[in-house]
Amino acid sequence: SKPKLRINVFIQEVNAGDMLASANYPLPQTDTILKLNAKKRYRYDESNPDSKAITLRDGGFTQTPCGSSAKPMTALAGMMAYGNTVCNKQYYVDGDEIIERGKVNEPSGHYVNFDKAIKWSSNVYFIKYGLDNDVFEKLGLLYLTVGIRLDGHEERGQMIPYMFDIDEITPYLEANYAKEVEYVRGKALQLYSSYIKEHKATRLNAFRGSAEWWGWLYGQSTMAASPANMAKVASVIGHDGKYVPTRYVLRFGDEDEPVRDASTVVPTGTKKLVDAMCSEAQKHRDNGNQLPVKVDGVGRFFSKTGTPERGLYTKDQSGKLVYSESNDGWYIFGLPCATPSSYLAVAIRMERLGRDGSSRAVKLASEVVIPAIKECGYQID
């Protein structure tokens, strides 16, 4: 019913890293693509309200802002530096600090713990968690590992570590990437120091307008991700802190493509984060979504949503172009399977949902994606 809606679903098996699916809606329209590649008789313009959504490339590898589904990356960065004990920290959240003023569920007026911050997606908690523990170096390393794009400051342009394989990373790009991370880190910590000094007494909207430098910590600013990137994040969480590069084909000619060795991202494991993301999943069950709970011997279902805002143009009754906010809906989750005995890491992105958001992506997972996975023979319950 939404003419600009695009959907991407990326699924990766955790133990071997096998890409099982990168599904797109709408399907690519060959005739339109040929016109675009030839004489440009048709030009797709996303800002044109008369243009319907079109798939020109595999959206599973197309990067856009991912909103709060990035918070598990901030959590992982802290765990990479300090282990699971960092998840025991609580931070006081003042009501005047909340960035999204209309967000009624974000906890405030008391100390917020790690579990509640994931469950209710507290922006302020993850800003304080990230800055208090100075997670930027580890966060940059995690971004590099899973392929997160950075839109560099000071005209440094886009930095994409790799599209398909981690071996695409060059020393030059890695050095540039590290330089960008350090630049943002310096600005963020400087701003945080000023905040601590100047706003202890008057905390009026102290965090508002700071997204440029603190935005990575809660899914804003200059970072962008594809469903493939975010499935890799879910894979690390489901594999207890280990990362296996994605395997796209099983055979080249007569030769089998081997499973790549796993590298350790979080030495102390990811149990604390799984616990918190299980609480988030239970919230969706309480809202009527049919989601699995656990598979003995494999693990528990865990998840995180994200609702980034993106602009959208529509026409009013007079035909005048009107700009409005339009949300995307993200849902990343770890789906435990008895057959095969492994997690599936899944990332869903639904673009241009208007006022709707991640609740639509959760519903899609519950009613379409998970049942389809079952139909393919994966034993989930």
MOZILIN-V158643 format. One record per pair of residues at least 6 apart in sequence whose C-alpha atoms are under 7 Angstrom apart, sorted by sequence separation. I is the first residue (numbers start at 0). J is the second residue. If there is no record, write none. Layout:
i;j
I;J
I;J
This chain:
i;j
11;17
12;18
34;40
35;41
44;50
150;156
151;157
161;167
214;220
235;241
249;255
250;256
284;290
293;299
314;320
315;321
335;341
336;342
373;379
11;18
12;19
34;41
35;42
43;50
78;85
150;157
151;158
161;168
198;205
215;222
235;242
249;256
292;299
293;300
313;320
314;321
335;342
10;18
11;19
77;85
116;124
149;157
150;158
160;168
234;242
248;256
292;300
312;320
313;321
334;342
335;343
10;19
148;157
149;158
210;219
211;220
291;300
312;321
313;322
333;342
334;343
10;20
148;158
149;159
210;220
312;322
333;343
334;344
9;20
10;21
148;159
311;322
312;323
333;344
349;360
9;21
147;159
148;160
160;172
310;322
311;323
332;344
333;345
348;360
8;21
9;22
94;107
146;159
147;160
310;323
311;324
332;345
347;360
7;21
8;22
93;107
94;108
105;119
146;160
310;324
311;325
331;345
332;346
7;22
8;23
92;107
93;108
104;119
105;120
106;121
146;161
244;259
309;324
310;325
331;346
7;23
92;108
105;121
243;259
308;324
309;325
330;346
331;347
6;23
7;24
92;109
143;160
243;260
308;325
309;326
330;347
6;24
91;109
92;110
158;176
243;261
308;326
329;347
330;348
5;24
91;110
92;111
242;261
243;262
307;326
308;327
329;348
5;25
90;110
91;111
241;261
242;262
306;326
307;327
328;348
329;349
89;110
90;111
144;165
241;262
242;263
280;301
306;327
328;349
89;111
90;112
241;263
242;264
280;302
306;328
327;349
328;350
32;55
89;112
240;263
241;264
277;300
279;302
305;328
306;329
327;350
88;112
89;113
240;264
241;265
277;301
279;303
305;329
327;351
88;113
187;212
240;265
276;301
277;302
304;329
305;330
326;351
327;352
27;53
87;113
97;123
186;212
187;213
240;266
276;302
304;330
325;351
326;352
27;54
86;113
96;123
276;303
303;330
304;331
325;352
326;353
330;357
25;53
26;54
27;55
151;179
240;268
273;301
303;331
325;353
326;354
328;356
329;357
25;54
183;212
239;268
240;269
302;331
303;332
325;354
326;355
327;356
328;357
239;269
302;332
326;356
330;360
92;123
239;270
301;332
302;333
328;359
329;360
330;361
92;124
301;333
328;360
236;269
300;333
23;57
90;124
300;334
23;58
300;335
299;335
236;273
298;335
21;59
297;335
339;377
297;336
338;377
297;337
338;378
139;180
294;335
336;377
337;378
293;335
294;336
336;378
337;379
294;337
297;340
336;379
136;180
297;341
335;379
135;180
5;52
3;51
4;52
2;51
3;52
135;184
2;52
9;59
306;356
7;58
8;59
306;357
7;59
305;357
67;120
304;357
77;132
73;129
77;134
80;137
76;134
79;137
130;188
76;137
76;138
73;138
72;138
151;221
150;221
149;221
150;222
149;222
148;222
149;223
288;362
147;222
148;223
290;365
147;223
148;224
289;365
147;224
288;365
147;228
146;228
145;228
294;379
145;231
294;380
126;213
129;216
145;232
126;216
125;216
126;217
125;217
122;217
237;333
233;331
233;332
233;333
230;331
60;162
229;331
237;342
96;202
95;202
96;203
97;204
95;203
96;204
98;206
95;204
96;205
98;207
96;206
234;344
233;344
230;344
230;345
230;346
229;346
226;346
226;347
226;348
73;216
70;216
70;217
69;217
70;218
69;218
67;217
68;218
66;217
67;218
66;218
65;218
66;219
64;219
118;275
64;222
65;223
117;275
118;276
64;223
65;224
117;276
63;223
64;224
118;278
62;223
63;224
114;275
118;279
62;224
63;225
117;279
62;225
61;225
60;225
59;225
60;226
59;226
60;227
59;227
83;267
79;264
82;267
86;271
79;265
78;265
79;266
83;271
9;226
8;226
9;227
11;230
10;230
9;230
13;234
13;238
16;243
18;245
15;243
16;244
17;245
18;246
16;245
17;246
18;247
16;246
17;247
68;303
68;304
67;304
68;305
67;305
66;305
67;306
65;305
66;306
66;307
65;307
15;258
64;307
68;329
68;331
48;312
65;329
46;311
47;312
48;313
46;312
48;314
14;341
13;341
13;342
12;342
13;343
12;343
13;344
11;343
12;344
10;343
11;344
10;344
11;345
10;345
9;345
10;346
9;346
8;346
9;347
8;347
7;347
8;348
7;348
6;348
7;349
6;349
5;349
6;350
4;349
5;350
4;350
4;351
3;351
4;352
